[in-house]
Amino acid sequence: MARRMSRLGTESAFEVLARAKALEAQGRRIINLGIGQPDFPTPPHVVEAGRKALADGHHGYTPANGIPKLREAVAADLQRRHGVSVSPDRVLVVPGGKVTMFFAIMMFGEAGAEILYPNPGFPIYESVIRFSGATPVPIDLHESKGFSFSADEVLAKLTESSRLIIINSPANPTGGVVPKAELDKLVAGLERFPKVAVLSDEIYGEILYDGARHVSLLTYPSIADRVILLDGWSKTYAMTGWRLGYGVWPDPLFSAAERLAINCHSCVNAAAQFAGIAALTGPRTEVDAMVRAFAQRRQVIVGALNKLPGLRCAMPGGAFYAFPNIGGTGLGAREIERRLLDEAGIATVAGTSFGAFGEGFVRFSYAASREAIEEAMTRLGEWLARQDNRRVSAR
């Protein structure tokens, strides 16, 4: 194989899921707070639109960039949510959010280039940066800032070799949301670096709490010609298995992205695209109910974590992840991940799965039922108590 294959990482949440399934096959009852997947079904009208598309004979290829009506629906949705006018001709529909990420990184990454990415952050960022041959430059996310970054620190890391900055807000794995003031400062600073592109991963942009409104980087005119927006249907509409996402590309980059799509996957599943139209244009009852449920679960899990010895947990501003600091336990992230699954039957993901700066943290997904979360917190408390008892006995 090519040497670059040795540089390709993975997404540990799927490895944890596989281990959890194996334990379940042995008869163990595992509470899965590892995978980032809503436990809600896709809204019925969306499912019906996909079914109808198949029944109506939409079985063939579609345009590489997506069905025109879907791209128009995306543009209308961005106008509704952010007040920005986006041409449907800049929308590239792809099979899942990761594809936009992969295309953007491969477009700018090569030996000698530098790409900035959040750490702890979605693991595929660093994986694909290394795969491309570029040097990954971590953007520190600070627990004390609610897992936001300092714009001044980010700007200080830019060099003549910098090609791309990746921003993710609301964020996986931390649930952190970058304040508008910090984004304003970053965008103002980027005016000094006109050749640096920005990939804005906004896949969790509709899952926010406490009345907060999402700030899209598309709304900043000074960088509009170099912002690539990553978004999709997986999280907001509980459509993870439909594999449907999109990118909004600047005019100078769109044709290159479309060529990548043609070379990679030709086009996206036709029925899934009709379902995507229904999701964007139909009622939002199920979406609103899901976000309300996540808000309640957030309170339950963060409250419980902060009552347990050795743990502290910042309140996430968005997404559906809690990212507690486990420093007080005296255990590393990987060890806690392994032992919680084996000894307590709780699937979590070690913070180090999201980068070196994730040491000392573990990710809990609260995209699970409230009952499952409450039972998991009870099990976690009992497990921590057993560790304390062992330490006392060892003395």
N, C-alpha and C positions, 0 to 999 in steps of 0.2 A: 504493500500500500504506500501511497504518498506519505512523506514525513509529516505533512500538515495534519494528518488524522490523529497523530499523537497529541496534538494541541487542543483537540475538541473535547469539551467537558460534557456535563449532563445536567439534568434537573432532578435533584435528589428527592423531591416530593413524590415522583413516580416510583423511585426505588423504595421509599418508605411504604407507599401504597402496595407494592408487590409483596413486601415482607408482611404487611398487615393481612393481606389476602391469604398468604400462606399459613399464617397462624390461625386465621378463621377457618381454614380448611381442616385444621387439626382439632377444631371444636372450641377454640378460644373465642371469647366475646371481646372484640376490639372496638374501642371508640376512636374513630378516625377524625382527628383534628389536624391532619397533616395536609391533605390535598386542598387546593384553592378552588373549590367548585361549589356553587350554590346548591343547596339541597332542595331547591324548588324545581318543579317541572317547568319546561318551556310553556309560556302562555298558550291556552287552547287555540286562540285565533291564529297564532303563528304556526302551530302544528297543522291546523286545517289548511292554511295557505300552502304549506309544503306538500301536503297530501293532494290538494287540488291540482297543484302544478304537475305532479306525476300523473294524475288521472287525466289531465288535459293534454298530455303528450309532450311535456317539456323534458325530453330525454336526451337531447343532443348538446353539442358544443354551444357555448355562448361567446360573445366577444371577450377577448383576453382581459380587457379592463373591467368587465362586468356588464350586466344588463343595464341599458340606459335608464330605465325607470328606477332601478336601485340606486344608481349614482345620483340621480336627481333627488331621490328621497334622502340620501346622505347629505347632499348640499342643503336641502331644506331643513333638515334636523340641525345642522351646524348653525344655520341662520337663526333658528328658534332658540337654541341653547346659548349661543355665544354672540349673536348679532353680527356675524361676519358673513360676507358674501364670498362663496367659494364656487368656482365653475365646476360643474359635474365632470368636465373634461380633465380635471386634475385629480379625480378620485380613481384609485386603483383598488378594485375588490380582489381580495386574496383569501386563501383557505386558512384563516386564523391569524391572530395578531402577530405571532412570531415571524411570519413571512415578511412583513414590512420591516421588522427589526433586522432580519437576516439580510434583506436586500440593501438596506441603508448602510449597515456595517461593511458588507462586502463591497459596496460601491466606493467607500472612502478608505477602507482598510488595506494596507499593504506594508511591506517592510519599510521602515523609516518613518511611518506615519504614527501619530498618537491619537487615541480616542479616549475621551473622558467619560466615565460611567459611574453611577451611584454605587456605593459600597457601605453597608450591606445593601444589595440590590438583586434584582431578578438574575439568576445565575447564567442565563443564556447570553446576557450582555458580554460578560467577560469571556465566556467560552468562544463566542463567534469572533470577538475582537482578536483573540489569540489565534484562532483558526485562519483569520484573514492575513495574518503576518504582522499586524499592527501591534503597537505597544499599548496595553491597557493602563490608563492613568486613573486611579480611584478618586472619586469625589466623596469626602467624608460626610456621613450623615450623623448628626450629633443628637444623642439621646436628650441632652439638656435643651435642645431646640425643638423637641417633638419630632426628632428624626428628619429635620430639614437640614439644608446645607447653608453655609455662609457664602454669599455671592462673591465677596472679596477673596475668599480662599479659592473658589473655583477659577476666578479670573487670573489669580496669581499662578495657576498651573498651566495656563495657555502659553504655548511656545510657537515658533515658526513651523514646527512639525505637527501642530494640532490640526486635525481635519474635521472632527465631529464631537459634539457634546450630547450625551444622552441624559434627558431629564425624565423622571417618572414621578408624577404627583396626581392623585394619591398613589402611595407607593406600596409595592410588594417587596420585602416582607414586613415592613414596619408599620404600615398604616399611616405613615407621616404625610402631611400636606405642606407644601412649600407656600409660605405666606406671600401675598401679592407684593408686598414691599420688597421682599428678597428677589422675586422675579423681576420687578421693575429695575432693581439695581443690576441684576445680571444682564438684562437686555441692554441697558444703557452702556454697560461695560463692553458688551459684544460689538458695539459700533466701532471699537478700536481693532476688531479682528474680523474684517469683512469676508474672509475666506473660510471661516469656520461655520460648518452647517450644524443644525440642531435637530435631533430626533426627540420629539416630545411624545412620550408614551402616556396616553391619557385613557387607557382601557378601563380604569376605575373612576372616570370622571363624573359618573352619575351616582356614585355611592359615597356620599358625604353626610356629615352629621351636624347637629346643633345649628341648623339653618345656614350653614356655610354654602357659598356658591363657588363652583369650579372656575378657575381662571385658566383659559387656554392660551398657549403661546401663539396660536393663530391670530389672537387679537392685538398683537404688537406689530404695527406697520413697518417699523424700522428693520425687522428681521423676517418679514413675510416672504422674501424671495429666497430664504434658505432654511425655513422650518419644514420638517417632515412630520406630519401628524400620524400617530399610530392609534387606532381605535377599532372597535368591533362590537360584536353582539354577545360574546361568551358570558361576560359577567353581568351586564345590565339586564339581559333578557334570559339568563339561565340557559344559554345555547352552546355550552362548551363542546358538545359532541357534534354540532352542526358544522363546525370548522368554517367560520365565516368572520372575516375581518376586513379592514380597509386601511389604506394609507391615503393621505392628501399630500401630494407632492408639488413642490414649486415647478413652474413651467420649465426651467432649464434642466430639471432632473427627471421629468415625467417619462420621456421617451426611453431613457435608459432603464427606468424601473419597469416599464411595460415590456421591454426586450427581455429583461430577467424573468418576468412572468411567463412569457412565451416559451423561453428555453426551459423553465422549471416545471410548470404545471399546466400550461396551455390556457386553462380557464377554471373557474370555480363551479362546483356542483350546481346545476341549474335550479333544482327544486329548493335548495338551501337559499338561493338568491331571492326567490319569490317569497320564502318565509321571512327573509330579512326586510323586504319591502313592507310586509304586514306588521313586523315588529316596530318599524319606524313610523308608520302612518296610522297604526291602530290605537286602541285604548291603552292607557298606561296603568290601569288598575293594579295588575299583578306586579308591575315594577315597583310602584309606590308601596304596596304591601310588603314586598320583599325587603326594601330598604328600611321600612319601619321595624320589621322583625330583626334585621341586622343591628339596628340601633339599640333595641332592647337587649339582644344577646351581648352586644359590646359592653353594656353596663354590668351584666351578670358576670362575664368572664374577667373583666378588668378588676371589678370589685373583689371577686374571689381570689384572684392572683395576688392582689395587694394585701390580703389578709394572711397569706401563707409565709412561713419563715424562710428567709433566704432569698425571697423574690421581691421585685418591685416592677411595676408595669406602667408606662406612660399611656395616657388615654389616646388611642388612635383617632385621627381626624377624618379618615376615610378608608375605603376598601373594607375587607372583613378579616383582618389579621391583628392579633395581639402579639407583641414582641417583648416579653418580659426579660428583664435583666436577672440572670441566675447567679450572679457573682457571689451572693451570700451563701450559696449551697456548698461552695468549694469544689464543685464538679465542672468539668468542661462540657461544652455544648454537645459534642458527639456522644460522650458518655451518657449524658442525660437522655438524649434522643433514643439511644439503644436500650437503656435500662427502663425507661418509661414504657416502651413498647413490650419488652420481654417480661418485665416484672409487674407492671401496673395495667397493661393492656390499653395504653394510650398512644396513638400515633401522632407524633409531632415532627417538626423538621429543625435540625440544628441550625443555629445562626450562621455557622461556618459554611453551610451549604450556599449561602448568599454572599460569600466573600470573607476574606480574612478579618475584616472589621466586625464580622458577626460573632466572633468569639465572645462568650459571656452572655449570649442570648439564645432563646429558642422561640420558634414561630408556632403559634397556635392559630388555626383557622376557626373562626366562629361562624363559618358557613355551614354549620351543622345545627341540629335541633337544640332548643333550649334545654330539653331534658338530657340530651347527650352531653351538653356542656356542663350542666350541673353535676351529673354523675362523674364526668372526667375530673372536675375540680375536687370532688370528694375523694376519688381514687388518688389524685395527686397529693392531697393533704395527708392521706394515710401513708402514702409512699414516703413522703418527706419525714413524717414522724418516725417511720422505721429507720430512716438514715440517722436521725438524731439519736435514737435509742442505741444503734450500733456504735456511734461515736462515743456515747457515754459508757457503754460496756467496754469499749477498747481502752478507756482510761483506767 
